[in-house]
Amino acid sequence: MKSLRRPSPLGGRKPHQSDLAYFATDDPLALDDVLPGPHCVGAELTLLIVGINPGLWTAAVNAPFARPGNRFWPSLARAGLTDYEIDASCGLSAEDEEHILSRGIGITNLVGRPTARADELSRDELREGAAHLVTRVGDLNPRAVAIAGITAYRTAFRQPHAKLGQQDADTIDNWPRGISLWVVPQPSGLNAHENIDSLADKWRQVWADATRPE
């Protein structure tokens, strides 16, 4: 399978601290999605995972959830969503991308602009991202969608009282029927409320729903 994703801008090395400021741009396409391309005939998405926006390390290596210390990849592996723990700190290899897609998993972001922290995004950015995501979900037609970050979700989708877990998708304007919507915790190491085991437990719940018999 030939990947349509761009290689890491740093050529396969980890970024230095001095590199990161260069990637704090307004570019909404700084990070490539992990999604089946037009060459993947018959490919279907079981689960679409939605980050809030790329961090600077992630943008620097063009790989989702790439910063060391982020619990995303360890928790996915522990939950059994991937067969092994992916190390994206220097970029996402073609083999790792193929493995993710073979599991029926896609990865995108609510907002494309890279920032050091998700709380640097404006309310308008989040709400524009939410509207765009609803359209993309309709086009991609996954069985389930999981958004990683409750605080941003509340703002983006105008759900101020939302809690972690499965959401009532009927409360989201124009959400496609039949597609489950979940919110899971932000996996960043800055989130002191979660650890790899607790995150893995939540991913197991999402995966069980996404792979339920029709």
N, C-alpha and C positions, 0 to 999 in steps of 0.2 A: 504494500500500500504506500503510495507516494503522498507524503504530507504536504498540505498547502500552507502550513504554518511557517513563518519566517524563523530563521535560526536566531540564537541568542545574539543580541548586539555586541556582547562582550566575548564572543567566540569560544564559549565553553568554560570560562573562568568565573569564579565568584567575584562580585563587585567589591571594590574597596569603598570605604566610607566616603571618600572624595568623589567617587563616581555617581553617587546617588542623586545629588542635587541636579545633575544634568537631566534626569528623567522626571523631574517635577514639572511637567509641561501641561498644556491644555489639550494635548492630543487625545481625542476620544478613541483612537484606534491603537493606543500604545501597546496593548496586549492582545494577542490573537486568541480567539476562542478555541476550545477543544471540541470540535463538532464533526460529524460525518460530512465529507465533501461530496460534490456531485459525482465523483468516481465511485463512491461507496453504494453501489446499486443494492436496493433492498435493505439498507441499514436502518434500524429503528432505534429510537432513544427510549430506554426504560426510565431513566432518571436524568433530569437536567438540574445540575447544581449551579447556583447563582451566588457568586461572591458580591460584596458591596461595591468595591472598586479596587483596582490594582494598587498594591503598595509599591514603593520605589524600587525595592529589591526585585519584586516580581516583574516590574516593567523593564528593569535592567537586564534580566535574563530571558524575558518573554516566556514565562512559565507560571501557571497559576499557583498561588499559595507557596511561593518558592522560598521565602525567608526562613533561615534556620531558626528553630524554636516554635514555628507554627505547627500546631497539632493536627492540621488537616490530613496530610498523607498518612501519618501514623495511625490516626483514628479510623480512617477508611480501611486500612489494612487490618487493623484489629477487629473491625466489624465484619470483615469478610467481603467488602465491596470490591477490593482488589486482592489479587493473589499474593502480593508482596508489597512491602513498603517502598514507595517511589521516592527517590531523592531528586527533587527539582531545583536544588539550590544553585546549580550551574546551568540550568535550562532543562527542558523536557525532551528526552530522547525520542526518536521515532518509534523505538520499541515500546517505550512507556506509553506514548500516545496511542499506539495500536492496541495495547492491552486495555487501556481505559475505554476506548471505543468498542472493543470486542465485548466488554461487559455491559454495553448499552448505556454507558454514562457519558454525558456531555457536560462541559463546564463553560460558563460565561460570567458576565458581571452586570450588575444593575447600572453602574455608571462606568464609562471607560477611562475617565481622566485619572491619572495616577496621583496619589497624595501620600504623605508620610503616615497619616491617620485618616480613618473613614470619617471622623467627625469634622474634617475640613470641608466636606461637601455641603453645598447649600441645600435648603429645602426644595428649591426649584429644580436643581439638578436631580435630586432623588425622585421627585415626582415625574419629571420628564423621563427618567430611566424606567420608572414603573410602567408608564404608559407604553413605552417602547417594548418592554419585556412582555407585556400582555399580548401584543401583536406577534412577537417572535414565538411565544409559546404556542399560539394558534398555528403558526407555520410549521414549527418543529414537531408538534404533537407528541411530546413525551407522555409516559403514563403518570409521572409525578414530577413535581418541581420542589426543590428545597432551597430556600434562601438562607444564607449564613449570616445572620445578624439581626436581632430583634429590634434594636433601637432604630436602625435605619429603615427596617420594614415598617414600623409604626408610622414614621414620617412619610415614606414614599407612597404607601398605599392608604394613607389617611385612616389608620386603625390604631388610635392612641392607646387602646386598652388591650391590644393583642398580647398573647402569651406564647411562649415556646410550644412547639408541637404542631399538630395538624390544624389547619385553619379552615374556617367556613368560606370556601371559595365563592359562594353566592354573594358575599358582601363586597367582592371586588368587581368593579365595573368592567364588563366585557370579558371576564375571565372565561376561557373556553370550557365548555361543559365536559365532564368526565375526566378532567385532569386534576389530580390531587395537588394540594398546595400545603407545604410544610415550612416552618421556620425553625432552624437549628441555631445553636449558639455560634457566635463568632469564634473561630478556632485559634485566633492569635494567642501567643503566649502572654499577652497583656490581660487576657480575660482570666482573672484569678478564680472565677466561680466554677470553672470547668477543668477537667484533666482528660488525658487520653481515654481512660476507661469510660468516663461519663459521656464524652462525645461519641465514642464507639457505640454505646448503648442507644443513643438517639439515632445514629445512622442505621442501626439494625432495625429500628422501628420504621424509619423511612423506607428502607429497602424492602421490608416485609410488605408494606403497602404497595410499593411500586411493582413488585413481582407477584402480587396476589393473582390467583386464577381469575380469569374474566367470567 
